[in-house]
Amino acid sequence: MARGRIRIGIGGWTYEPWRGSFYPPGLPQRRELDHASRQLSSIEVNGTYYGSQKPDSFRKWHDETPEDFVFSLKGPRFATNRRVLAEAGDSVARFLDSGVLLLGRKLGPINWQFMATKRFDPEDFAAFLRLLPAEAEGRRLRHVVEVRHESFRTPAFTELARAHGVGVVIAADGPHPQIADPTADFVYARIMGTREDEALGYAPAGLDLWAERARIWAAGGQPEGLAHVGDGKGDGQPRDVFLYVISGFKQRNPQAAMALIERVAAGG
């Protein structure tokens, strides 16, 4: 049976409490990406949200990671944290010209994250989605939007995202509204429920649940127990899956991601 590729990871790779728990004691900081990229299959980069990176950084990330590794990048806040989204064109263009394409095949979805105070304005949001190019320099681009206001929980929003082939972040186990409707040919989930009292971040049942959900998405189905705007039915279209363990008790996130990778692999 056809199925999409499942990639599982964390947010970033530089975090002091991971040294000695996720990173071996004594590992030089310059080798942390090398280590993380060989335990995980993807990393979401948060630094690109706050400011531009140098082209040499993208080139270095590409060269230090395995051939099948993928980075998801946060789009710059200068594009999303504005009153009129239709005016974000220059910010979007500068970001795409900043060197991100040097990641080559390792460039995954670009996550355009919005503040929790940003409400859904159909016309202005449509104008923003039109600013997101489907390709650059002959390379296909994948875009996903992370919205955090309840006003987005409407078919008008999911239909708009679907019309542009843009994904919607599935937020789970955290404080943000959940919209689990498929709107693109990939699924992008950010789970935020790791706990200090669980050695692997989640209890075994929670890890089993998320591994199964990833497999169902990859096979074209829709897992039960998630909040949809529409009917919640799968369309049978296999989808690539990007699942990131974010926030929660951050120190446990790498352990949770590695446990999910093991469970997905064991499930076939």
C-alpha positions in Angstrom: 0.0 0.0 0.0 1.3 3.4 -0.9 2.1 5.8 1.9 3.9 9.0 2.5 7.2 9.5 4.2 7.1 10.1 8.0 9.6 12.5 9.5 9.8 13.1 13.2 11.9 15.7 15.1 12.2 18.5 17.5 12.5 22.3 17.5 16.1 23.4 17.1 19.1 21.6 18.4 20.8 24.1 20.7 19.5 23.8 24.3 21.7 23.5 27.3 19.6 20.9 29.3 20.0 18.5 26.3 23.8 18.3 27.0 24.4 15.2 28.9 20.9 13.8 28.4 20.4 13.9 24.6 23.9 14.9 23.7 26.7 12.6 25.0 28.8 14.2 27.8 31.7 16.1 26.4 30.3 16.4 22.9 31.5 19.7 21.4 28.7 22.2 20.8 29.8 22.5 17.1 28.9 18.8 16.7 25.4 18.9 18.1 23.6 19.3 14.8 25.6 16.3 13.5 24.5 14.2 16.4 20.9 15.4 16.4 20.4 14.8 12.7 21.5 11.2 13.1 19.0 10.4 15.9 16.0 12.3 14.3 14.7 12.6 10.7 13.9 16.3 10.8 14.3 19.5 12.8 12.1 22.7 12.8 14.3 25.8 12.8 12.9 28.5 15.0 15.8 31.0 14.5 14.6 32.0 11.1 11.4 33.4 12.7 13.4 36.0 14.6 15.9 37.1 12.1 17.7 36.3 8.8 20.4 33.7 8.7 23.6 34.0 6.6 23.7 31.9 3.4 26.8 30.1 4.9 24.6 28.8 7.8 22.2 27.1 5.4 25.1 25.6 3.5 26.7 24.4 6.7 23.4 22.8 7.9 23.1 21.1 4.6 26.6 19.7 4.7 26.5 18.5 8.3 23.4 16.4 8.0 22.6 13.0 6.3 21.3 13.0 2.8 17.7 12.2 3.7 17.5 14.7 6.5 15.0 17.6 6.2 14.8 21.0 7.9 11.5 22.8 8.3 12.0 26.6 8.6 9.9 29.1 10.4 9.0 32.0 8.1 10.1 35.4 9.4 7.8 37.2 11.9 8.2 40.3 9.8 5.9 38.7 7.3 3.2 37.4 9.7 3.2 39.9 12.7 1.6 42.7 10.8 -1.9 44.3 10.6 -2.1 44.0 6.8 -0.9 40.7 5.6 -1.2 41.7 1.9 1.8 44.0 2.5 4.1 41.1 3.4 5.4 40.5 -0.1 8.8 42.1 0.4 9.4 40.1 3.6 8.5 36.8 2.0 10.8 37.6 -1.0 13.7 38.6 1.2 13.4 35.4 3.2 13.4 33.2 0.1 16.4 35.1 -1.2 18.3 34.8 2.0 19.9 31.5 1.2 17.2 29.0 2.3 17.4 27.3 -1.1 21.0 26.3 -0.4 19.4 23.5 1.7 18.5 21.9 -1.6 16.5 18.7 -1.1 16.8 19.1 2.6 14.4 22.1 2.6 11.1 21.0 4.0 7.9 22.9 4.7 8.1 26.6 5.6 5.9 27.3 8.7 4.4 30.7 8.7 3.4 31.2 12.3 0.8 33.8 13.4 0.3 35.3 16.9 -2.6 34.2 19.0 -4.2 37.7 18.6 -4.3 37.4 14.8 -7.9 36.9 13.7 -9.1 35.4 10.4 -9.8 38.0 7.8 -10.7 36.1 4.6 -9.7 38.7 2.1 -6.4 39.6 3.7 -5.4 36.0 4.5 -6.2 35.1 0.9 -3.9 37.9 -0.2 -1.1 36.5 2.0 -1.4 33.0 0.7 -1.1 34.4 -2.8 2.3 35.8 -1.8 3.7 32.3 -1.1 5.3 31.0 -4.3 4.7 27.4 -5.2 8.3 27.1 -6.4 11.6 29.0 -6.5 14.6 28.4 -8.8 12.8 25.4 -10.2 12.3 23.8 -6.8 8.8 23.1 -5.4 8.1 24.8 -2.1 5.8 23.6 0.6 4.1 26.1 2.9 2.1 25.6 6.1 0.4 28.2 8.3 0.2 28.0 12.1 -2.8 30.0 13.3 -3.7 30.4 16.9 -7.0 32.2 17.1 -10.4 30.5 17.3 -11.8 32.6 14.4 -9.8 30.3 12.0 -11.9 27.3 13.0 -14.2 27.8 10.0 -14.7 26.0 6.7 -13.9 29.3 4.9 -10.3 29.1 6.2 -9.7 25.4 5.5 -11.2 25.8 2.0 -9.0 28.8 1.4 -5.8 26.9 2.5 -6.9 23.9 0.4 -7.4 26.1 -2.7 -3.8 27.3 -2.4 -2.3 23.8 -1.5 -1.1 25.2 1.9 -1.0 23.0 4.9 -2.5 24.0 8.3 -0.4 23.1 11.4 -2.1 20.6 13.7 -1.5 21.8 17.2 -2.0 19.2 19.9 -1.6 18.6 23.6 -1.2 22.3 24.2 -3.2 25.5 24.5 -3.8 26.3 20.9 -6.9 25.7 18.8 -6.7 22.5 16.8 -7.6 22.3 13.1 -6.8 18.7 11.8 -8.4 19.0 8.4 -6.1 18.0 5.5 -5.5 21.0 3.1 -2.3 20.0 1.4 -0.4 16.8 0.2 1.4 16.7 3.6 0.5 16.8 7.3 2.4 19.0 9.7 1.8 18.4 13.4 3.3 20.0 16.5 2.7 18.1 19.7 3.3 19.9 23.0 2.5 17.4 25.8 5.9 16.2 27.1 6.1 15.9 30.9 8.9 15.9 33.4 7.6 12.8 35.1 7.8 10.7 32.0 11.3 9.4 31.0 10.3 9.5 27.3 8.3 12.7 27.6 5.0 10.9 27.0 3.5 7.8 28.6 3.8 4.7 26.5 0.1 4.9 25.5 0.6 8.5 24.3 3.6 7.5 22.2 1.7 4.6 20.7 -1.2 6.9 19.9 0.9 9.5 18.0 2.9 6.8 16.2 -0.4 5.3 15.0 -1.7 8.7 14.0 1.4 9.4 11.9 0.9 6.0 10.1 -2.7 6.7 9.4 -1.9 10.2 7.9 0.8 8.7 5.8 -1.6 6.1 4.4 -4.3 8.7 3.6 -6.6 8.3 6.5 -7.7 10.6 9.3 -7.1 9.5 12.9 -9.8 9.6 15.4 -9.8 11.9 18.4 -8.7 15.1 16.7 -10.7 18.3 16.1 -11.8 19.1 12.6 -13.7 21.9 10.9 -15.1 19.6 8.3 -16.3 16.0 8.5 -12.9 14.5 9.6 -13.0 11.8 6.9 -9.8 10.8 5.1 -9.6 11.0 1.3 -7.3 8.1 0.8 -4.5 10.3 -0.5 -1.1 9.2 1.0 0.6 12.2 2.6 4.1 12.9 3.8 4.0 13.6 7.6 6.1 16.1 9.5 5.7 15.6 13.3 7.6 17.8 15.8 7.7 17.4 19.5 7.6 21.1 20.7 7.3 22.9 24.0 5.9 20.9 26.9 8.8 19.8 29.1 11.4 20.6 26.5 14.2 18.6 28.1 12.3 15.4 27.2 11.5 16.3 23.7 14.4 14.5 22.0 13.6 11.3 23.9 9.9 11.5 22.8 10.8 12.1 19.2 13.2 9.1 19.2 10.7 6.9 20.8 8.1 7.9 18.2 10.6 7.1 15.4 11.2 3.6 16.9 7.4 2.9 17.1 6.7 4.1 13.6 9.5 1.8 12.3 8.2 -1.1 14.3 4.7 -0.6 13.0 5.8 -1.1 9.4 
